Amino acid sequence: MANAEKFLDLPLEDVLGDAFGRYSKYIIQDRALPDARDGLKPVQRRILYAMHHEGNVADKPFRKSAKTVGNVIGNYHPHGDTSVYDAMVRMTQDWKVRNILVEMHGNNGSVDGDPPAAMRYTEARLSAISSELLRDIDKDTVEFAPNFDDTQYEPIVLPARFPNLLVNGSTGISAGYATDIPPHNLGEVIDAAVMQMENPDVTLEELMNVVKGPDFPTGGIAQGTEGIRKAFETGKGKFILRGKAEIEEVRGGRQQIVVTEIPYEINKANLVKKIDELRVDRKVEGISEVRDETDRTGLRFVIELKKDADANGILKYLYKATDLQITYNYNMVAIYNKTPKQMGLKRILSAYIEHQKEVVIRRSEYDLKRAKDRQHVVEGLIRAISILDEVIATIRSSKDKRDAKNNLISQYDFTDAQAEAIVNLQLYRLTNTDITTLQKESEELTQLINKLETILGSEKKLVNLIKKELLEIRKKYADPRMTKIEQEIEDIKVNLEVMVPSEDVIVTVTEDGYVKRTSPRSYAASNGKDFGMKETDTLLRQFDSNTTNTILLFTNKGSYLYLPVHELPEIRWKDLGQHVANIVSIESDERIIEAMEIQEFKEDRYLVFVTKQGMIKKTELSHYKAQRYSKPLMALKLKKDDELVDVYVTNGSKEVFIATNFGYGLRFKEEEISLVGQRASGVKGINLKEDDFVVSGIIYEPTAKYDLFLVTHRGAVKKMQLSEFEVTTRAKRGVVMLRELKSNPHRVIGVEAVTKQDLILIRTKKGEPVEVDPATYRPNDRYSNGSFVIDVSETGDAIELKKKSKPE
């Protein structure tokens, strides 16, 4: 029973919640986020303090890094040595921090992501500017707390003589919070701090006249001042950061792109490799070689271009496709009053100014106490020298030091501190000149005390002193800005010609959905004969195309497939193409009903769709230009059981003819169809009888001389002149094109607009396709049933017709 009392029966969520809560508090406050006052995380602060404490400073020789790391772990930071060394190395890397806080001898890594040498090989010391973070730490300027084993004390925050949080930035991820503060220019940040001290109500616009934006140690170009302004206002905002690249002319009329600065925290070796992969994979045309020419004089890599390559176009593509341009997200979170806070520029500066006031007040109080104590002692010494003989006699007659002090206190009214100083006085200082030195020191101390009391008594004097000290640091350490700020974000439009070599090709699409692109050489080698396809298949479309064009394939289910020609498989004329389902996944019962080649997605071109249930839709072609096309895209919205029958590209001023299975024909102008969006279903094109459906939608130039050629399921054909049908309006029933028969009436399988150059192929259920020449038929009126050309009792019903041009 005694054992049972040791255990508590608690719900898991309470235990987890409590444990995770404590862990979160620890990593938020004491690990991952910087303090708003000195801009340091605990591990960084401990490294700097340990080095300062050991005298490992800028004007002393370097010391082994391992010694510092051991010191930090042993005294302040009981964690892994690699984590401490990594934090120390980062503070030495001038491509990561704007003003390095630690100097290092030896390999401290590289912008290519190479690891630093082990800590037993490298040596380090504090940089000069680092000592400004620690200056006056021994004057009780900041709070100290016991270290992890209570053997000594460590600072909670550093005095920080400059706004390090903004100058060097910080990144970190903790529980529920992350921070991403880029580096800024020391001179600009100090000017802003001074500005805010002079006028606490200064506006963000005024501050931004001074702090233009981030200033990365790797330089680069920051675009988008609106995003930077938002970040300065709220702590969150984003801008575009791109490397610095210039186009240079080289011998032989060629050009090269030279990159001398890359975006912050981008691995140069990976970037160069990625650009070279684009060249190898031919994702971009025109690059002949990529060379890294970085040496001790600075970063530089060269992208050599082929003759006549579009240098600007390639550079734009590299900005878009690689890390030569990135989006940088400000997320300024820091610990303020022991709590993580998202802070804008003004708030970070005011947190820093508050801290500086406290530091200077505490330093002044410390100096004042020391000055008063010393003056008290000096006064005693002056008085003692004026009665020197009596003092010496008193000391000589005393038993020991304690007795001598007591006698001095009782006989001459010296205080304990004064008596201590007198008995410790060395004989050589009893010369006559010493009194003048003491009097001079007393005067200096009086002046110092007055000065310190004035500072402590006047806010204005206090602020002036902080300003003066900040401006001294600015004068000593500020350097010109490295990152260029541009107001507008450049909208990058990449020409397809840059990515794709312009080649003439032949593109074919078959009824069964096999596509391929073929070189003119392969086509010529076969004389255009022996086209590779299955016996049961037929050619749907053949285009003399170019790799910079696009093929659109439309399916009966109202989808379309967007196929850039340069991405189509290159296959010989004699070989079978690739099935479209292997390029874009379509449903097994989905058929390709039309293929069209688009050179440009022009604003004044339209797509007109006709569906089986009589709907018609018109949409601007430009809506069908796709950025992502790995899946079928919606061409139009279809009702249940409806299917797409025909689709055309038009100029907006053509005529439409719709033919139905029951033999109705309707003719109207394209202007009748209102424009709708890509995902709409359109308007009613023809008013259908019950069980009737649309078999053909034809769109043609009103001025061209066309005849209509109709085929029925019973194998009858007939030719009619367009003038047989008057132009009416859409959504009507239309007029009959066949004589109605009581038994076994003819049903239309399709109608085509034909000229003398066209042939019609009729497919039946089981027979070979039958070829018909419409030019050999006389036009008929609308009320006849035409002439039989197929004996359907042998071949089965006619099911489909197709128009093709006569061979030349």
NORCORDA-V914202 format. One record per backbone hydrogen bond with DSSP energy under -1.0 kcal/mol. CO is the residue of the C=O (numbers start at 0). NH is the residue of the N-H. E is the energy in kcal/mol with one decimal. If there is no record, write none. Layout:
co->CO nh->NH e->E
co->CO nh->NH e->E
//
This chain:
co->2 nh->5 e->-1.9
co->3 nh->6 e->-1.3
co->7 nh->9 e->-1.0
co->10 nh->14 e->-1.8
co->11 nh->15 e->-3.2
co->12 nh->16 e->-2.5
co->13 nh->17 e->-2.6
co->14 nh->18 e->-2.7
co->15 nh->19 e->-3.3
co->16 nh->20 e->-2.3
co->17 nh->21 e->-2.2
co->18 nh->22 e->-2.3
co->19 nh->23 e->-3.1
co->20 nh->24 e->-2.4
co->21 nh->25 e->-2.3
co->22 nh->26 e->-2.7
co->23 nh->27 e->-2.5
co->24 nh->28 e->-2.5
co->25 nh->29 e->-3.1
co->26 nh->31 e->-2.6
co->33 nh->334 e->-3.0
co->34 nh->38 e->-2.1
co->39 nh->34 e->-1.8
co->40 nh->44 e->-2.5
co->41 nh->45 e->-2.5
co->42 nh->46 e->-2.0
co->43 nh->47 e->-2.5
co->44 nh->48 e->-2.6
co->45 nh->49 e->-2.6
co->46 nh->50 e->-2.3
co->47 nh->51 e->-2.3
co->48 nh->52 e->-3.1
co->49 nh->53 e->-1.7
co->50 nh->55 e->-3.0
co->51 nh->54 e->-1.5
co->54 nh->56 e->-1.7
co->55 nh->125 e->-2.4
co->56 nh->59 e->-2.0
co->62 nh->123 e->-3.4
co->63 nh->67 e->-1.2
co->64 nh->68 e->-2.8
co->65 nh->69 e->-2.6
co->66 nh->70 e->-2.2
co->67 nh->71 e->-2.8
co->68 nh->72 e->-2.6
co->69 nh->73 e->-2.9
co->70 nh->74 e->-2.2
co->71 nh->75 e->-2.4
co->71 nh->76 e->-3.2
co->76 nh->78 e->-2.7
co->79 nh->83 e->-1.6
co->80 nh->84 e->-2.7
co->81 nh->85 e->-3.1
co->82 nh->86 e->-1.8
co->83 nh->87 e->-2.2
co->84 nh->88 e->-3.0
co->85 nh->89 e->-2.3
co->86 nh->90 e->-1.3
co->88 nh->91 e->-2.0
co->89 nh->92 e->-1.0
co->90 nh->100 e->-1.6
co->90 nh->101 e->-1.6
co->92 nh->95 e->-2.1
co->92 nh->96 e->-2.4
co->100 nh->126 e->-2.1
co->102 nh->124 e->-1.9
co->104 nh->122 e->-2.1
co->106 nh->116 e->-2.6
co->109 nh->112 e->-1.9
co->110 nh->267 e->-1.9
co->113 nh->109 e->-1.1
co->117 nh->120 e->-2.1
co->117 nh->121 e->-1.1
co->118 nh->65 e->-1.3
co->121 nh->64 e->-2.6
co->122 nh->104 e->-3.1
co->123 nh->62 e->-2.2
co->124 nh->102 e->-3.1
co->126 nh->130 e->-1.2
co->129 nh->132 e->-1.2
co->129 nh->133 e->-1.0
co->130 nh->134 e->-1.1
co->131 nh->160 e->-1.7
co->132 nh->159 e->-2.8
co->133 nh->136 e->-1.8
co->135 nh->138 e->-1.7
co->142 nh->155 e->-2.4
co->144 nh->153 e->-2.9
co->146 nh->149 e->-1.6
co->151 nh->146 e->-2.9
co->153 nh->144 e->-2.9
co->161 nh->163 e->-2.1
co->162 nh->166 e->-2.0
co->163 nh->167 e->-2.7
co->169 nh->180 e->-3.4
co->171 nh->178 e->-3.0
co->176 nh->173 e->-3.3
co->178 nh->171 e->-2.0
co->179 nh->330 e->-2.5
co->180 nh->169 e->-2.1
co->182 nh->214 e->-2.7
co->184 nh->188 e->-2.7
co->185 nh->189 e->-2.5
co->186 nh->190 e->-2.3
co->187 nh->191 e->-2.2
co->188 nh->192 e->-2.4
co->189 nh->193 e->-2.7
co->190 nh->194 e->-2.4
co->191 nh->195 e->-2.5
co->192 nh->196 e->-2.0
co->193 nh->197 e->-2.4
co->194 nh->198 e->-2.0
co->198 nh->201 e->-2.2
co->202 nh->206 e->-2.1
co->203 nh->207 e->-2.6
co->206 nh->209 e->-1.3
co->206 nh->210 e->-3.2
co->209 nh->211 e->-1.0
co->215 nh->218 e->-1.9
co->219 nh->483 e->-2.4
co->220 nh->241 e->-2.6
co->221 nh->485 e->-3.4
co->222 nh->239 e->-2.5
co->223 nh->227 e->-1.4
co->224 nh->228 e->-2.7
co->225 nh->229 e->-2.1
co->226 nh->230 e->-2.0
co->227 nh->231 e->-2.6
co->228 nh->232 e->-1.8
co->229 nh->233 e->-3.1
co->230 nh->234 e->-2.2
co->231 nh->344 e->-2.5
co->234 nh->331 e->-3.1
co->236 nh->329 e->-3.5
co->238 nh->327 e->-2.9
co->239 nh->222 e->-3.4
co->240 nh->325 e->-3.2
co->241 nh->220 e->-2.9
co->243 nh->259 e->-2.3
co->243 nh->260 e->-1.1
co->245 nh->257 e->-3.3
co->247 nh->255 e->-2.4
co->253 nh->249 e->-3.1
co->254 nh->304 e->-1.9
co->255 nh->247 e->-3.3
co->256 nh->302 e->-3.1
co->257 nh->245 e->-2.5
co->258 nh->300 e->-2.1
co->260 nh->243 e->-1.6
co->262 nh->265 e->-1.5
co->266 nh->270 e->-2.0
co->267 nh->271 e->-2.8
co->268 nh->272 e->-2.3
co->269 nh->273 e->-2.5
co->270 nh->274 e->-2.3
co->271 nh->275 e->-2.1
co->272 nh->276 e->-2.3
co->273 nh->277 e->-1.9
co->274 nh->278 e->-1.4
co->275 nh->279 e->-2.5
co->276 nh->280 e->-3.2
co->277 nh->282 e->-2.0
co->277 nh->283 e->-1.1
co->285 nh->305 e->-3.3
co->288 nh->303 e->-2.8
co->290 nh->301 e->-3.3
co->294 nh->297 e->-1.8
co->297 nh->294 e->-1.7
co->299 nh->292 e->-2.0
co->300 nh->258 e->-2.9
co->301 nh->290 e->-3.1
co->302 nh->256 e->-2.6
co->303 nh->287 e->-2.8
co->303 nh->288 e->-1.5
co->305 nh->308 e->-1.7
co->308 nh->310 e->-1.3
co->309 nh->313 e->-2.5
co->310 nh->314 e->-2.5
co->311 nh->315 e->-2.3
co->312 nh->316 e->-2.1
co->313 nh->317 e->-2.4
co->314 nh->318 e->-2.3
co->315 nh->319 e->-2.0
co->316 nh->320 e->-3.1
co->317 nh->321 e->-1.9
co->321 nh->324 e->-1.1
co->323 nh->242 e->-3.1
co->325 nh->240 e->-3.1
co->327 nh->238 e->-2.1
co->329 nh->236 e->-1.3
co->330 nh->179 e->-2.6
co->330 nh->332 e->-1.4
co->331 nh->342 e->-2.9
co->333 nh->340 e->-2.8
co->334 nh->35 e->-2.7
co->335 nh->338 e->-1.3
co->338 nh->335 e->-3.2
co->340 nh->333 e->-2.3
co->343 nh->347 e->-2.2
co->344 nh->348 e->-2.5
co->345 nh->349 e->-2.5
co->346 nh->350 e->-2.2
co->347 nh->351 e->-2.0
co->348 nh->352 e->-2.8
co->349 nh->353 e->-2.6
co->350 nh->354 e->-1.9
co->351 nh->355 e->-2.6
co->352 nh->356 e->-2.6
co->353 nh->357 e->-2.2
co->354 nh->358 e->-2.7
co->355 nh->359 e->-2.9
co->356 nh->360 e->-2.6
co->357 nh->361 e->-2.7
co->358 nh->362 e->-2.6
co->359 nh->363 e->-2.7
co->360 nh->364 e->-2.7
co->361 nh->365 e->-2.2
co->362 nh->366 e->-3.1
co->363 nh->367 e->-2.8
co->364 nh->368 e->-2.4
co->365 nh->369 e->-2.4
co->366 nh->370 e->-2.8
co->367 nh->371 e->-2.8
co->368 nh->372 e->-2.6
co->369 nh->373 e->-2.5
co->370 nh->374 e->-2.7
co->371 nh->375 e->-2.4
co->372 nh->376 e->-1.9
co->373 nh->377 e->-3.0
co->374 nh->378 e->-2.8
co->375 nh->379 e->-1.8
co->376 nh->380 e->-2.4
co->377 nh->381 e->-2.7
co->378 nh->382 e->-2.3
co->379 nh->383 e->-2.6
co->380 nh->384 e->-2.5
co->381 nh->385 e->-1.7
co->382 nh->386 e->-1.2
co->384 nh->387 e->-1.2
co->386 nh->390 e->-2.1
co->387 nh->391 e->-2.9
co->388 nh->392 e->-2.4
co->389 nh->393 e->-2.6
co->390 nh->394 e->-2.5
co->391 nh->395 e->-2.8
co->392 nh->396 e->-1.8
co->394 nh->397 e->-1.4
co->399 nh->403 e->-2.7
co->400 nh->404 e->-2.5
co->401 nh->405 e->-2.3
co->402 nh->406 e->-2.6
co->403 nh->407 e->-2.4
co->404 nh->408 e->-2.4
co->405 nh->409 e->-2.7
co->406 nh->410 e->-2.9
co->407 nh->411 e->-2.0
co->407 nh->413 e->-1.1
co->408 nh->412 e->-1.1
co->414 nh->418 e->-2.9
co->415 nh->419 e->-2.4
co->416 nh->420 e->-1.9
co->417 nh->421 e->-2.3
co->418 nh->422 e->-2.6
co->419 nh->423 e->-1.4
co->421 nh->424 e->-1.2
co->425 nh->428 e->-1.5
co->426 nh->429 e->-2.1
co->430 nh->433 e->-1.1
co->432 nh->436 e->-1.4
co->433 nh->437 e->-2.6
co->434 nh->438 e->-2.4
co->435 nh->439 e->-2.5
co->436 nh->440 e->-2.5
co->437 nh->441 e->-2.4
co->438 nh->442 e->-2.1
co->439 nh->443 e->-2.4
co->440 nh->444 e->-2.6
co->441 nh->445 e->-2.2
co->442 nh->446 e->-2.4
co->443 nh->447 e->-2.6
co->444 nh->448 e->-3.0
co->445 nh->449 e->-2.5
co->446 nh->450 e->-2.6
co->447 nh->451 e->-2.9
co->448 nh->452 e->-2.6
co->449 nh->453 e->-2.1
co->450 nh->454 e->-2.3
co->451 nh->455 e->-2.5
co->452 nh->456 e->-1.4
co->453 nh->457 e->-1.1
co->457 nh->461 e->-2.1
co->458 nh->462 e->-2.7
co->459 nh->463 e->-2.5
co->460 nh->464 e->-2.2
co->461 nh->465 e->-2.2
co->462 nh->466 e->-2.7
co->463 nh->467 e->-2.5
co->464 nh->468 e->-2.5
co->465 nh->469 e->-2.5
co->466 nh->470 e->-2.8
co->467 nh->471 e->-1.6
co->468 nh->472 e->-1.7
co->469 nh->473 e->-2.4
co->470 nh->474 e->-2.4
co->471 nh->475 e->-1.9
co->472 nh->476 e->-2.9
co->473 nh->477 e->-2.2
co->483 nh->221 e->-3.2
co->485 nh->223 e->-2.1
co->486 nh->224 e->-1.4
co->494 nh->497 e->-1.2
co->495 nh->499 e->-2.4
co->497 nh->284 e->-3.0
co->502 nh->546 e->-2.3
co->504 nh->544 e->-2.5
co->505 nh->517 e->-2.9
co->506 nh->542 e->-3.1
co->507 nh->515 e->-1.5
co->508 nh->539 e->-2.2
co->508 nh->540 e->-2.2
co->509 nh->512 e->-1.8
co->512 nh->579 e->-2.8
co->513 nh->509 e->-1.9
co->514 nh->577 e->-2.6
co->515 nh->507 e->-2.2
co->516 nh->570 e->-2.3
co->517 nh->505 e->-2.9
co->518 nh->522 e->-2.0
co->519 nh->523 e->-2.7
co->520 nh->524 e->-2.3
co->521 nh->525 e->-1.1
co->522 nh->527 e->-2.2
co->523 nh->526 e->-1.1
co->525 nh->528 e->-2.4
co->533 nh->536 e->-1.2
co->537 nh->510 e->-3.1
co->540 nh->508 e->-2.5
co->542 nh->506 e->-2.5
co->542 nh->544 e->-1.1
co->544 nh->504 e->-2.1
co->545 nh->548 e->-2.2
co->546 nh->565 e->-1.1
co->548 nh->564 e->-2.3
co->549 nh->597 e->-3.4
co->550 nh->562 e->-2.7
co->551 nh->595 e->-2.4
co->552 nh->560 e->-2.7
co->553 nh->592 e->-2.9
co->553 nh->593 e->-1.4
co->554 nh->557 e->-1.8
co->555 nh->643 e->-2.6
co->557 nh->634 e->-2.6
co->557 nh->635 e->-1.6
co->558 nh->554 e->-2.4
co->559 nh->632 e->-2.7
co->560 nh->552 e->-2.1
co->562 nh->550 e->-2.9
co->563 nh->566 e->-1.8
co->564 nh->567 e->-1.5
co->568 nh->516 e->-2.2
co->571 nh->574 e->-1.1
co->572 nh->531 e->-2.7
co->577 nh->514 e->-2.9
co->578 nh->581 e->-2.1
co->579 nh->582 e->-1.4
co->579 nh->583 e->-3.0
co->586 nh->589 e->-1.7
co->590 nh->555 e->-1.9
co->593 nh->553 e->-2.9
co->595 nh->551 e->-3.0
co->597 nh->549 e->-2.3
co->599 nh->601 e->-1.7
co->604 nh->620 e->-2.9
co->605 nh->649 e->-2.9
co->606 nh->618 e->-2.1
co->607 nh->647 e->-2.0
co->608 nh->616 e->-2.1
co->609 nh->644 e->-2.9
co->609 nh->645 e->-1.7
co->610 nh->613 e->-1.8
co->611 nh->693 e->-2.9
co->613 nh->684 e->-3.7
co->613 nh->685 e->-1.5
co->614 nh->610 e->-2.5
co->615 nh->682 e->-3.0
co->616 nh->608 e->-2.7
co->617 nh->675 e->-2.3
co->618 nh->606 e->-3.1
co->619 nh->622 e->-1.4
co->620 nh->623 e->-2.5
co->621 nh->624 e->-1.3
co->632 nh->559 e->-2.9
co->638 nh->641 e->-2.0
co->642 nh->611 e->-3.0
co->645 nh->609 e->-2.7
co->647 nh->607 e->-2.5
co->649 nh->605 e->-2.4
co->653 nh->669 e->-2.9
co->654 nh->699 e->-1.9
co->655 nh->667 e->-2.1
co->656 nh->697 e->-3.4
co->657 nh->665 e->-2.1
co->658 nh->694 e->-2.6
co->658 nh->695 e->-1.7
co->659 nh->662 e->-1.5
co->660 nh->747 e->-2.5
co->662 nh->736 e->-2.6
co->663 nh->659 e->-2.3
co->664 nh->734 e->-2.8
co->665 nh->657 e->-2.5
co->666 nh->727 e->-3.1
co->667 nh->655 e->-3.2
co->668 nh->671 e->-1.6
co->669 nh->672 e->-2.3
co->676 nh->679 e->-1.2
co->679 nh->636 e->-2.2
co->682 nh->615 e->-3.6
co->684 nh->730 e->-2.6
co->688 nh->691 e->-1.7
co->692 nh->660 e->-2.9
co->695 nh->658 e->-2.7
co->697 nh->656 e->-2.8
co->699 nh->654 e->-2.6
co->703 nh->705 e->-1.2
co->706 nh->753 e->-3.1
co->707 nh->719 e->-2.8
co->708 nh->751 e->-2.3
co->709 nh->717 e->-2.0
co->710 nh->748 e->-2.7
co->710 nh->749 e->-1.2
co->711 nh->714 e->-1.8
co->712 nh->797 e->-2.1
co->714 nh->788 e->-3.2
co->714 nh->789 e->-1.1
co->715 nh->711 e->-2.7
co->716 nh->786 e->-2.6
co->717 nh->709 e->-3.0
co->718 nh->779 e->-3.4
co->719 nh->707 e->-3.4
co->720 nh->723 e->-1.8
co->721 nh->724 e->-2.3
co->731 nh->686 e->-3.1
co->734 nh->664 e->-3.0
co->746 nh->712 e->-2.7
co->749 nh->710 e->-2.1
co->751 nh->708 e->-3.0
co->753 nh->706 e->-2.2
co->754 nh->757 e->-1.6
co->756 nh->805 e->-3.0
co->758 nh->803 e->-2.6
co->759 nh->771 e->-3.2
co->760 nh->801 e->-2.1
co->761 nh->769 e->-2.8
co->762 nh->798 e->-3.2
co->762 nh->799 e->-1.6
co->769 nh->761 e->-3.1
co->771 nh->759 e->-3.0
co->772 nh->775 e->-2.0
co->773 nh->776 e->-2.0
co->786 nh->716 e->-2.9
co->789 nh->791 e->-1.1
co->790 nh->793 e->-1.4
co->790 nh->794 e->-2.0
co->791 nh->795 e->-2.0
co->794 nh->765 e->-2.3
co->796 nh->764 e->-1.7
co->799 nh->762 e->-3.2
co->801 nh->760 e->-3.2
co->803 nh->758 e->-3.4
//
